[in-house]
Amino acid sequence: MTTVQPSVHTIVLKSLLHNGIVHRALALAVATIVLIAVHHPTWVPYAVSLYAIWNAAAVTLNAAKAARAAKA
């Protein structure tokens, strides 16, 4: 009997969703759209900067968590 293996794309997408990368990217997209819609496009670089800080912190914390899990 053969088992169905998930595709690489499915595995990668699930991993990105689990790590929250997709959620953070969508938050940036929504913030950009809202800022442009309310006629504050000059605030977009600030939103991008906050996103970069938020993303870097989240990726660092996830890497530390993965390293601890691999060590145990």
C-alpha positions as CSV (number, residue, x, y, z in Angstrom):
1,M,0.0,0.0,0.0
2,T,1.4,3.4,-0.9
3,T,1.0,6.5,1.2
4,V,0.3,9.9,-0.3
5,Q,3.2,12.2,0.3
6,P,2.4,15.9,0.6
7,S,4.1,18.1,-2.0
8,V,7.0,20.3,-1.2
9,H,4.9,23.4,-1.9
10,T,2.3,22.3,0.7
11,I,5.0,21.6,3.3
12,V,6.7,25.0,2.7
13,L,3.3,26.8,2.9
14,K,2.4,25.1,6.1
15,S,5.7,26.0,7.6
16,L,5.4,29.6,6.6
17,L,1.9,29.8,8.0
18,H,3.0,28.2,11.2
19,N,5.9,30.6,11.6
20,G,3.6,33.6,11.0
21,I,5.5,35.0,8.0
22,V,2.4,35.0,5.9
23,H,0.4,36.8,8.6
24,R,3.1,39.5,9.0
25,A,3.3,40.0,5.2
26,L,-0.5,40.4,5.0
27,A,-0.4,42.8,7.9
28,L,2.1,45.0,6.0
29,A,0.0,44.8,2.9
30,V,-3.1,45.9,4.7
31,A,-1.3,48.7,6.5
32,T,0.1,50.0,3.2
33,I,-3.4,49.9,1.6
34,V,-5.0,51.6,4.5
35,L,-2.4,54.3,4.7
36,I,-2.7,55.0,1.0
37,A,-6.5,55.0,1.2
38,V,-6.5,57.5,4.1
39,H,-4.1,59.8,2.1
40,H,-1.1,59.2,4.3
41,P,1.3,57.6,1.8
42,T,4.3,59.3,3.6
43,W,3.7,56.9,6.6
44,V,4.2,53.8,4.4
45,P,8.0,53.8,5.0
46,Y,7.4,53.9,8.8
47,A,5.1,50.9,8.4
48,V,7.7,49.0,6.4
49,S,10.3,49.8,9.0
50,L,8.1,48.5,11.8
51,Y,7.4,45.4,9.7
52,A,11.1,44.8,9.3
53,I,11.7,45.1,13.0
54,W,8.7,42.9,13.8
55,N,9.7,40.3,11.2
56,A,13.4,40.2,12.3
57,A,12.4,39.7,16.0
58,A,9.9,37.0,15.1
59,V,12.4,35.1,12.8
60,T,15.1,35.4,15.5
61,L,12.7,34.0,18.2
62,N,11.5,31.2,16.0
63,A,15.1,30.3,15.2
64,A,16.0,30.2,18.9
65,K,13.0,28.1,19.6
66,A,13.9,25.7,16.8
67,A,17.5,25.4,18.0
68,R,16.3,24.6,21.6
69,A,13.9,22.0,20.2
70,A,16.7,20.4,18.1
71,K,19.0,20.4,21.1
72,A,16.5,18.6,23.3
